[in-house]
């Protein structure tokens, strides 16, 4: 997957649908890093699991969480309506498999629901922490995170990452 093209053609337009304060270098890096961690941007359906989309959302926690959380609900509904997607967990879940821009919006909104501040660009551990808190991976792979984060940072944020 060409990460620069994904950033320019999917993530940047998705962030453009959200309030300006949601588009930061740290958010762009995390969107790339989490997508790499979850699907390597290769799998729209979780291998052996229920998750959908490049950011691997499950219907219950992730999709339903974004649709119901007070910090994300209004944004999610507005964007769903604008894209002709009924804002229900079942409909959004199905759409995420094929609508990468919607999937990127939901990924950013899931991070937005976190009570902690978004970590600064280059904060590998902070990035891992928000990923674990918000995605709640069943089988986390912390050993792959530093390299994937560095790859994302090189594309979206510049070279901020120190040796992890």
N, C-alpha and C positions, 0 to 999 in steps of 0.2 A: 504494500500500500504506500502510495506517495503521500507522506504526511503533510508536506507543504500544500499540495493540492487539496487534501482533505480540510486543512485549516482554512484555506482561501475560499473553497467552494461549498463547505458545509458549516464549519464552526463559526466563521466570521458572519455569514448571513444569519445563522441562528441567533447569535448574540445580538445582531442588529434588530431582532424582533423584541428584545427585552430592554428594560431601562438601561441607560448608558452606564450606570454605576455597576452593572453586572459584568461588563466587558473590561477585564483587566488582564495584564500579562499573566498573573497567577492563575486566573480562571482559564485562560487559553491553554496554559501548560497542563493544568489538571485535567481538562477535557481530553487532551491528547494522551496524557499518562494513564488515566483511568480507562480510556478506550483501548489502549494497548494492553493494559493489565487484564481487562475483561475479555476482549475478543481478538486482540491483535489487529483489529479492524478487518478481520477475515470472516468472522462467523456472525451471521444475523440471527441465528438460532443457537442457543447454548448447546454444546455437544453433550448429550446425555442429560439435559436439564430443561427447565421450563422457560428460561429467560429469553427475551427477544431484543433485537436491535444491536447496533454496534457497541452500545454501552451496557447491554445485557440487563434489561429491566425485567423484573417479575411483576405479575399483575397485582398481587396483594400489597406487598410492602412498598416497592418503588413507585409504580404507577399510581396506585391508590393514595400513597403518601403525598405525592406531588399534587394530586387533584384535591386533596382535602386539607393540607396544611395551610394555616392562615397566612404564612409568608409567601406561598407559591400559588395558591388556588386561583386567585384572580388572573394572574399572568397566564397560568396554564389554560384556563377556560377561554380567555381572549385569543390566545394563539391557536388553540384547537378550533374555535369557531372560524377564525381567519383561514384555516387550512381545510375547512370542511370536514373536520373530524369531530364526531360526537364526544363530548368530554366525559366519557364513562371509562371505568377501568378496562372493561373488555374491549371496547373500540380502540382506545389509545394503545393498549397492549398489542393488538393486531397491527395497528398502523406503524408502530415503532420498528417493525421488522423491515419495512420498505421505505419509510420516510426518515432519512438520515438527519435532515434538518430538525424535524420534530424530536427525534431522539436526542440530538445535541441540546435542544431547548430543555427537555426534561432532565437531562443530566445536569445542566447548569442550575436548574430550579431545585433539584435534589440537594445540591451543594448549598444553595441559598437557604434551605430549611435548617441547616446546621446552626446550633446556638453559638458556636465559636466563630471567630473571624477567619476568613480565608487566609491560609498561610501565605507569606510573601513568596514571590518568585525565587526559586533556588532552595527553598526549605524542603528538602527531601523527606525528612521525618514528619514535618507538619502536613505535607501532602499525603503521606501514608496514613497518618492519623485521621484526616478528614475522609479519606477513601474508606477506611475500615468503619468509621462511625456511620457514614451515610449509605454505603453499598452493603455493608454487613456480609461480606463474602463468606460462604459456607466453608470453603477450603482456601483460606488466604495463602498467598505465596510471597511472603516478604522478601525472599531472596531475589526475586525478579524485579522488584520495584525500583531500586536505585538506577539500574541501567535503563529501564523503560522511562523513568522520570527524566534522566539525563537526555535521552533521545528526544523526548517531548520538549524539554527546555531548549535544546539546541535549535529546534524548529520554531518554537513559539515565543521564546523569551530571551534568547541569547545564552551565552555561556555563563550562568550564575552558579552552577552546581560545583561544589567542592567535592573532593573524594568522600564517598559515603561509607 
